[in-house]
Structure formats: C-alpha cells, structure tokens
Amino acid sequence: MPEITTQRMGEILRRVFELLWFEPDGLPVHDIFEHVRKSSQLSEYERGYFPFAVSSPRYEVLIRVATIPLVKAGWLVKTRKGRWYITDIGRKASKQYVVAEQFFEEAIRQYREWKANEEKRLRNINSITKYEAEENSWEQIYQFIQGMSPLEFRTLTCELLQAIGYYVVWVAPPQKEKGQIDIIAFSDPLGAKEPRIVVHVSHKGQVMTQEGLGAMLSVLGPDDHGILVSSNGFTNQVKEEALMHVHPYIRLIDLESFVDLWVKNYEKLNLEARQRLPLKPVYFLSLPD
C-alpha cells in the first residue's frame, strides 16, 4: 500500500490553495512549504527523506511533483523566481472539486490529457521536420551529384562497387566518351568466378530509353550480369523490359537507388570515396507510438 494516497496528496494540495487563495501575487515556495509543515500533521514518512533527495524533506519533493498536474491544468503558476500563485481557472476548479481526492484526481486527468496532446503535437512536428529535412537534404545531394562530371560520377560508381564487395578489373580510360562498357568487375580478385559484371554509367544525359537498354544488352554475354547506372533515371518501358530479362541478367540503378546503396555501404567506402560524396546522418526526436 502506498505511503501517500491520492486523498492525502489532495489534502496537502488543498492546504497550498487555502494559503494562496488571498495572495493574488503569490508567495515564495519556501513560505508555502513552511505553511504546510506547520498546518498539517505530517507523518514520520512525510517528514523523512528520499535517498535521491536528501537536501529536501519528502513532503517538499512530493508537493513539487504533485503540483505539476496543477500547472499543466492551468490552475497554478510557478514563476522562475520561485513564486507560486493560483489562476482564475484554478480558483474555479477549487470551488468545483471541494473533495480533496477529486480535486487532485481531476488535475491528474487534465495533465494526462495535456500530455497525450503534447506527445501527438511533438510527433506531428517531428514528422513534418523529418519530411522537410529529408526533402531538403535530397535536393542538396541531387544538386551536388549533378554538378559532377561524367568521369567523376563513373569514379563514384567504381568506388561503390568496391565497397559492396566487387573487384574492379577494368575501367574505361578518362578520354572515352562513347561505348556501352565503362566498368568490368568480378566477385573474386582473380576474375575466375562467374559472372562477369559489366557496367554502363550514364550521367547528365537524358532519361535512358529502350534504345540505351538495347545497346547494353547487345554487349552482354549469356553469363554476364549487366548493371545500368543512370543519374537521370529510366523510362517505364525500360524498367518493364529489364524485369523480363533473366538471361542476360540486367540491373537498373537510378540516382535514388545509387544514393541508398552509397548510404548503406558508407562505412565500407575508402576515405577518398567519402570525401567525394560526404554524407552524415541526421537524428530526430523519436517518440513512442
């Protein structure tokens, strides 16, 4: 059984309100505690101390905590300088709930209602803030990558493949501007294991059409795996047709997929790669559902 019941706490809070009733400017909190000590028959437990707060008697700690619902209900105001006073709403509540236990219980009910609304508000703010931050951050990343040259983006692709675990054995020379093969990689360092990974990288061009897909498929052997990386994306027809090709295997990577893979494998990227496309996480308040 608890040492301090709801009824007992309500009685003590009524004592506080009785003292403040004729004090429109409020009183210092130490005067309020002194009044409670003298006017109430405090038990030995109430006069004792909590292990975590040995500088204040237990009844003072209990009053500070128990008045939180009164403050949130709008019945009581605590100033920064330590003065407490009753509001007009608090006076009405005191007249309406004359039974001490009902008085305290109503304050708790309103506090719980306030808390639920506040958590909902914070969740909404968190959701909006997170959405805005993600949208703004994506726009920054998009503009940053779009500012790269085709050669720089090809280098990023190479570094991403290495971070994923592939062994790049050939990269098209810097002066190469045309052709379907930009990178060749294998799943082992000697290139002894199939499949061979053939990569074409398109950057700063148009959305890749069926013509681009067909050109890529024409250079793939029956056991090759093809990867098409296009920072400008793919038409719906290309996406549908790529899904139909099992032999040879073909994978499409647009800019969103590329960044997702970059983030997922960020810890595996070498220092130079991280400096080329530096990203960092942003943390948000996450309230329980």
PEHU-V899868 format. One record per residue. N is the residue number from 1. SS is DSSP state (alpha for helix, beta for strand, coil for the rest). Layout:
BEGIN
n={N	N}
ss={SS	SS}
END
This chain:
BEGIN
n={1	2	3	4	5	6	7	8	9	10	11	12	13	14	15	16	17	18	19	20	21	22	23	24	25	26	27	28	29	30	31	32	33	34	35	36	37	38	39	40	41	42	43	44	45	46	47	48	49	50	51	52	53	54	55	56	57	58	59	60	61	62	63	64	65	66	67	68	69	70	71	72	73	74	75	76	77	78	79	80	81	82	83	84	85	86	87	88	89	90	91	92	93	94	95	96	97	98	99	100	101	102	103	104	105	106	107	108	109	110	111	112	113	114	115	116	117	118	119	120	121	122	123	124	125	126	127	128	129	130	131	132	133	134	135	136	137	138	139	140	141	142	143	144	145	146	147	148	149	150	151	152	153	154	155	156	157	158	159	160	161	162	163	164	165	166	167	168	169	170	171	172	173	174	175	176	177	178	179	180	181	182	183	184	185	186	187	188	189	190	191	192	193	194	195	196	197	198	199	200	201	202	203	204	205	206	207	208	209	210	211	212	213	214	215	216	217	218	219	220	221	222	223	224	225	226	227	228	229	230	231	232	233	234	235	236	237	238	239	240	241	242	243	244	245	246	247	248	249	250	251	252	253	254	255	256	257	258	259	260	261	262	263	264	265	266	267	268	269	270	271	272	273	274	275	276	277	278	279	280	281	282	283	284	285	286	287	288	289}
ss={coil	coil	coil	coil	coil	alpha	alpha	alpha	alpha	alpha	alpha	alpha	alpha	alpha	alpha	alpha	alpha	alpha	alpha	alpha	coil	coil	coil	coil	coil	coil	beta	beta	alpha	alpha	alpha	alpha	alpha	alpha	alpha	alpha	alpha	alpha	alpha	coil	coil	coil	coil	alpha	alpha	alpha	alpha	coil	coil	beta	coil	coil	beta	coil	coil	coil	coil	alpha	alpha	alpha	alpha	alpha	alpha	alpha	alpha	alpha	alpha	alpha	alpha	alpha	alpha	alpha	coil	coil	coil	beta	beta	beta	coil	coil	coil	coil	beta	beta	beta	beta	coil	alpha	alpha	alpha	alpha	alpha	alpha	alpha	alpha	alpha	coil	coil	coil	alpha	alpha	alpha	alpha	alpha	alpha	alpha	alpha	alpha	alpha	alpha	alpha	alpha	alpha	alpha	alpha	alpha	alpha	alpha	alpha	alpha	alpha	alpha	alpha	alpha	alpha	alpha	alpha	alpha	alpha	alpha	alpha	alpha	alpha	alpha	alpha	alpha	alpha	alpha	alpha	alpha	alpha	alpha	alpha	alpha	alpha	alpha	coil	coil	coil	alpha	alpha	alpha	alpha	alpha	alpha	alpha	alpha	alpha	alpha	alpha	alpha	alpha	alpha	alpha	coil	coil	beta	beta	beta	beta	beta	coil	coil	coil	coil	coil	coil	coil	coil	coil	coil	coil	beta	beta	beta	beta	coil	coil	coil	coil	coil	coil	coil	coil	coil	coil	beta	beta	beta	beta	beta	beta	coil	coil	coil	coil	coil	beta	coil	alpha	alpha	alpha	alpha	alpha	alpha	alpha	alpha	alpha	coil	coil	coil	coil	coil	coil	beta	beta	beta	beta	beta	beta	coil	coil	coil	beta	coil	alpha	alpha	alpha	alpha	alpha	alpha	alpha	alpha	alpha	coil	coil	coil	coil	beta	beta	beta	beta	beta	coil	alpha	alpha	alpha	alpha	alpha	alpha	alpha	alpha	alpha	alpha	coil	alpha	alpha	alpha	coil	coil	alpha	alpha	alpha	alpha	alpha	alpha	coil	coil	coil	coil	coil	coil	coil	coil	coil	coil	coil	coil	coil}
END
